[in-house]
Amino acid sequence: MKVLLIGNNEFIAESLIKGFLIEKDKIMLVGSLNKKKIDSLIMEKIKYYPVDIASDKCEDLFVVNNPDVVVYFDNANEDLNNDMTETQRLDHVNNLINTHYYALKAKVSRFVYISTTKLGDPSADNNSEWYKAHRSCELFLKDFDTHQTTKCIVLRTAELYGYGYNTDNSIITRLIRKRLYEKEDDSIDMSKSYDFIHVDDFSAAVRRSLQLYKSYTLNIASGYRIPLNIVNNVIENIDWVDDELIDNAKLIGEDISETVNLTGFAPSISLLDGLREVYDEELSLRNNLIGSTFMSKLKEGIR
């Protein structure tokens, strides 16, 4: 199967590529990405086109590669969030519309759009440009889907985390850094709770969704929420804590029953195991930073 991945998020791209390569699929990646953030060994096994999503060249890639499936994701979830302007919102929606048009012309069988479960969150700001952008994209795909050979699958993902997501856009990464660097982060609202999904589970769900030959809107989540104060407590005591602390704090999360019934998807990575994975990575990054700083000062002293 030939899969065309379109987006600007290196973290999501790398996880999806790994999964598709296991299935021996042919992968084409399109987007304005920082290749240094993706494993070089992975990049050697795919075709990468450093083309802006908004560029006219994007259409040519559909003609040249003739993909079977398109997985469309971008950075609106991560980088713009509620700071998105009206112009950015319109660009965001137009990019999706144009890409979907290219897919129709190329007779792609399935068009997968990565959205967010926050659209179903009653506490979300539905007046924000970020919210309107995602809602508009979903409505366009739903309205346009009638009698089309290209089936549209909308996957609403919960709060992503995992190895390699070392960015301040990740709540879990920020909590871990708060502990490792002993710095307070007052911008984190500890009263909130989130449904967290590990990126590897997310990637597996995307691959399973490609078995579908009808259009659906599905939640990709763990199915339960955890209060941030509990997550923070686990991180503060990561060396000895067990699953019981998390299990006792579970709240009802996103409804994944339809996803499970249609695809057989079920999260396989526990939140505790995922937290330990990210914590170990951040600890290693910190130690390397301390080590390089020490060596720099040592060299300065020798001079």
Residue pairs with C-beta under 8 A, 6 or more apart in sequence:
1 23
1 25
1 26
1 68
1 69
1 210
2 25
2 26
2 28
2 65
2 66
2 67
2 68
2 69
3 20
3 25
3 26
3 27
3 28
3 67
3 68
3 69
3 70
3 71
4 28
4 30
4 61
4 62
4 65
4 67
4 69
4 70
4 71
4 108
5 13
5 16
5 17
5 27
5 28
5 29
5 30
5 31
5 71
5 73
6 30
6 31
6 53
6 58
6 70
6 71
6 72
6 73
6 74
6 99
7 13
7 30
7 31
7 53
7 71
7 72
7 73
7 74
7 75
7 114
8 31
8 32
8 33
8 53
8 74
8 75
9 73
9 74
9 75
9 77
9 78
10 33
10 34
10 37
10 38
11 37
11 160
11 162
11 164
11 165
11 167
11 199
12 73
12 114
12 160
12 199
12 202
13 29
13 31
13 33
13 38
13 73
14 37
14 38
14 39
14 42
14 164
15 162
15 164
15 199
15 200
15 202
15 203
16 71
16 203
16 206
17 27
17 29
17 38
17 42
17 45
17 46
18 42
18 203
19 200
19 203
19 204
19 206
19 207
20 27
20 207
21 27
21 42
21 45
21 46
23 207
27 45
27 46
27 47
28 46
28 47
28 48
28 49
28 61
28 65
28 67
29 46
29 47
29 48
29 49
30 49
30 51
30 53
30 58
30 61
31 50
31 51
31 52
31 53
31 74
32 50
32 51
32 52
32 53
33 48
33 50
35 43
35 48
37 164
47 65
49 57
49 61
51 57
51 58
51 61
52 58
53 74
53 95
53 99
54 91
54 94
54 95
54 98
58 98
58 99
58 102
59 98
59 102
59 105
62 102
62 103
62 105
62 106
62 108
63 106
66 106
67 106
67 108
68 108
68 109
68 110
69 108
69 109
69 110
69 111
69 112
69 210
70 99
70 103
70 108
70 110
70 111
70 112
71 112
71 114
71 206
72 96
72 99
72 100
72 111
72 112
72 113
72 114
73 113
73 114
74 92
74 95
76 84
76 92
76 130
76 133
76 134
77 114
77 116
77 157
78 167
78 169
79 169
80 88
80 92
80 130
81 130
81 169
82 125
82 128
82 129
82 130
83 130
84 92
84 128
84 129
84 130
84 133
85 129
86 129
88 129
88 133
89 129
89 130
89 132
89 133
89 136
92 133
92 137
93 133
93 136
93 137
93 140
96 113
96 137
96 140
96 141
97 140
100 111
100 140
100 141
100 144
100 150
100 152
103 111
103 150
104 148
104 149
104 150
107 149
107 150
108 150
109 149
109 150
109 151
109 213
110 150
110 151
110 152
110 153
110 210
110 212
110 213
111 141
111 150
111 151
111 152
111 153
112 152
112 153
112 154
112 155
112 206
112 209
112 210
113 137
113 138
113 141
113 152
113 153
113 154
113 155
114 155
114 157
114 206
115 134
115 137
115 138
115 154
115 155
115 156
115 157
115 217
116 134
116 156
116 157
117 156
117 157
117 158
117 195
117 219
117 220
117 221
117 254
118 124
118 131
118 134
119 131
119 134
119 135
119 138
119 156
120 156
120 219
120 254
124 131
125 131
126 132
126 135
138 154
138 217
141 152
141 154
141 215
142 152
142 154
142 215
142 217
144 152
145 151
145 152
145 215
151 212
151 213
151 214
151 215
152 215
153 209
153 210
153 212
153 215
153 216
153 217
153 218
154 216
154 217
154 218
155 205
155 206
155 209
155 218
155 220
156 217
156 218
156 219
156 220
156 221
156 254
157 197
157 202
157 220
157 221
158 194
158 195
158 196
158 197
158 219
158 220
158 221
158 222
158 253
158 254
159 171
159 194
159 195
159 196
159 197
160 170
160 196
160 197
160 198
160 199
160 202
161 170
161 171
161 172
161 173
161 196
161 197
161 198
161 199
161 274
161 278
162 198
162 199
162 200
162 274
162 277
162 278
163 199
163 277
163 278
163 281
164 199
164 281
165 172
165 173
165 199
165 278
166 173
166 281
166 282
166 285
167 173
168 174
171 188
171 194
171 228
172 196
172 231
172 235
172 275
172 278
173 278
173 282
174 185
174 188
175 185
175 188
175 228
175 231
175 232
175 235
176 235
176 275
176 278
176 279
176 282
177 183
177 185
177 282
178 184
178 185
178 188
178 232
179 235
179 236
180 282
180 283
180 286
181 286
188 228
189 228
190 227
190 228
190 229
190 232
191 227
191 228
191 229
192 227
192 228
193 225
193 226
193 227
193 228
193 251
194 225
194 226
194 228
194 231
195 221
195 222
195 223
195 224
195 225
195 226
195 253
195 254
196 222
196 226
196 231
196 271
196 274
197 220
197 221
197 222
197 267
198 267
198 269
198 274
200 268
200 269
201 220
201 222
201 267
201 268
201 269
202 220
204 265
204 268
205 218
205 220
205 259
205 263
205 265
206 220
208 263
208 264
208 265
209 216
209 218
209 263
211 263
212 262
212 263
216 258
216 262
218 256
218 258
218 259
218 262
218 263
219 254
219 255
219 256
219 258
219 259
220 256
220 259
220 265
221 253
221 254
221 256
221 267
222 253
222 254
222 256
222 267
222 271
223 253
223 254
223 255
223 256
223 267
224 250
224 251
224 252
224 253
225 250
225 251
225 252
225 253
226 246
226 249
226 250
226 251
226 271
227 249
227 251
230 245
230 246
230 249
231 271
231 275
233 241
233 245
234 241
234 245
234 246
234 271
234 272
234 275
235 275
235 279
238 275
238 276
238 279
241 272
242 272
243 270
243 272
246 270
246 271
246 272
256 265
259 265
260 266
